[in-house]
Amino acid sequence: MEPLSIGKVKIETPVILAPMAAVNCASFRLLCREAGAGMVTTPMLVCNQVVANPEKIISRTCYLKEEKPISTQLLGSDRKLMEEATRIIDEFSDVIDINLGCPEKDALAIQAGAFFAKHPEQIEKAIAPVISATNKPVTAKIRTGWDEKSIKTLEIVRILEDLGIDAITIHARTKKQKYSGKADWDEIMKAKEQANVPIIGNGDIFVPGTAKAMMEQTRCDAIMVGRGAIGNPLIFRGIKALLETGQGLPEPTEQEKIDSFMRFLKYYKKHEKVRAFTELRQQAMWFTKGLRGARSLRDKLMRSQTVDEILSIYSNT
Ligand SMILES: Cc1cc2nc3c(=O)[nH]c(=O)nc-3n(C[C@H](O)[C@H](O)[C@H](O)COP(=O)(O)O)c2cc1C
């Protein structure tokens, strides 16, 4: 397993936490780093909002020095806003990533995200202002195209390389697929054959064995894990061990999973000052999925109102 270099940033373990809106709070990111992720990513930050309310967005993102290296993901398409948002988040970020794949209506409405899968000729307006506003490495995260009839992975990769991008993540699905169907890893493989910049493969890694399979099948330089890490940051421990030694680890025990959530709660209490309590409850639901006695735990969780109440529920398990 080779470390990954994105521009001047060296990432010891080429396994990255995917950007995930409403999931990647600082406490979760930190847990993923501790478990073995080589780099973590913020949820996407919409450039309009960053510029309109920088203090709020920065304090909500809650950058921690312990979680570095961190990539900040930006979504947008307006040149001025992209440039200004980049200047605002620059000092907190080791890498800046640009979202060219979000399929949601709000993103398409501002001609951003997966809009560019349909209009690759316009990608320049989201990328060039960011590159010109920072000395940090700039990466992009793409889908393979708008739908199965218009696969554009290789065209988009070429455009991004010409613009001077430092690495490209490929979520190997179309915009139309959203999260359904299977990710088409062949697109990652073809991009890797063509590209001169690092290619990060993404899509459908839920267990360590699949991480290894993606690296072997596509020869990508790094992998990115999203849903497989939700409520389960220990997945990074298993992936790292398997990639480093070729040997898998036993599944995390119930106790390890509870310990991991307790740690999450402690970080949450310490660091996250501006988040809605419902988000914490949601994290608790994810972390307790499948645990013994989960049903009664979840009932208690749904009634809880403070971090301390949740901590006491778990201290008594
Ligand atoms: C809850 C959730 C939020 C997401 N938010 C973002 C986001 O903010 N930016 C982004 O580029 N992708 C986002 N994604 C997509 C993931 O980064 C990733 O590309 C996708 O889930 C496929 O990887 P996986 O199969 O490992 O989950 C999100 C996915 C989920 C499930």
The ligand as an SDF file (V2000), in Angstrom:
LIG
                    3D

 31 33  0  0  0  0  0  0  0  0999 V2000
  -25.8980   11.0670    3.7390 C   0  0  0  0  0  0  0  0  0  0  0  0
  -25.0030   11.3410    2.5610 C   0  0  0  0  0  0  0  0  0  0  0  0
  -24.5320   12.6270    2.3340 C   0  0  0  0  0  0  0  0  0  0  0  0
  -23.6970   12.8930    1.2430 C   0  0  0  0  0  0  0  0  0  0  0  0
  -23.2050   14.1510    1.0760 N   0  0  0  0  0  0  0  0  0  0  0  0
  -22.2950   14.3870    0.0820 C   0  0  0  0  0  0  0  0  0  0  0  0
  -21.6580   15.6510   -0.0240 C   0  0  0  0  0  0  0  0  0  0  0  0
  -21.8650   16.5660    0.7820 O   0  0  0  0  0  0  0  0  0  0  0  0
  -20.7730   15.8250   -1.0550 N   0  0  0  0  0  0  0  0  0  0  0  0
  -20.4810   14.8050   -1.9530 C   0  0  0  0  0  0  0  0  0  0  0  0
  -19.6740   15.0050   -2.8530 O   0  0  0  0  0  0  0  0  0  0  0  0
  -21.0610   13.6090   -1.8530 N   0  0  0  0  0  0  0  0  0  0  0  0
  -21.9470   13.3740   -0.8530 C   0  0  0  0  0  0  0  0  0  0  0  0
  -22.4710   12.1230   -0.7120 N   0  0  0  0  0  0  0  0  0  0  0  0
  -22.0030   11.0440   -1.6060 C   0  0  0  0  0  0  0  0  0  0  0  0
  -20.8050   10.3090   -0.9710 C   0  0  0  0  0  0  0  0  0  0  0  0
  -19.7060   11.1680   -0.7820 O   0  0  0  0  0  0  0  0  0  0  0  0
  -20.3540    9.1240   -1.8490 C   0  0  0  0  0  0  0  0  0  0  0  0
  -19.9230    9.6070   -3.0790 O   0  0  0  0  0  0  0  0  0  0  0  0
  -21.4790    8.1210   -2.0910 C   0  0  0  0  0  0  0  0  0  0  0  0
  -22.1910    7.8270   -0.9060 O   0  0  0  0  0  0  0  0  0  0  0  0
  -20.9170    6.8120   -2.6760 C   0  0  0  0  0  0  0  0  0  0  0  0
  -19.9700    6.2410   -1.8080 O   0  0  0  0  0  0  0  0  0  0  0  0
  -20.3590    5.0010   -0.8260 P   0  0  0  0  0  0  0  0  0  0  0  0
  -20.8960    3.9050   -1.6950 O   0  0  0  0  0  0  0  0  0  0  0  0
  -19.0640    4.6520   -0.1390 O   0  0  0  0  0  0  0  0  0  0  0  0
  -21.4000    5.5160    0.0960 O   0  0  0  0  0  0  0  0  0  0  0  0
  -23.3240   11.8420    0.3520 C   0  0  0  0  0  0  0  0  0  0  0  0
  -23.8070   10.5640    0.5800 C   0  0  0  0  0  0  0  0  0  0  0  0
  -24.6240   10.2840    1.6590 C   0  0  0  0  0  0  0  0  0  0  0  0
  -25.1010    8.8800    1.8960 C   0  0  0  0  0  0  0  0  0  0  0  0
  1  2  1  0
  2  3  1  0
  2 30  2  0
  3  4  2  0
  4  5  1  0
  4 28  1  0
  5  6  2  0
  6  7  1  0
  6 13  1  0
  7  8  2  0
  7  9  1  0
  9 10  1  0
 10 11  2  0
 10 12  1  0
 12 13  2  0
 13 14  1  0
 14 15  1  0
 14 28  1  0
 15 16  1  0
 16 17  1  0
 16 18  1  0
 18 19  1  0
 18 20  1  0
 20 21  1  0
 20 22  1  0
 22 23  1  0
 23 24  1  0
 24 25  2  0
 24 26  1  0
 24 27  1  0
 28 29  2  0
 29 30  1  0
 30 31  1  0
M  END
$$$$
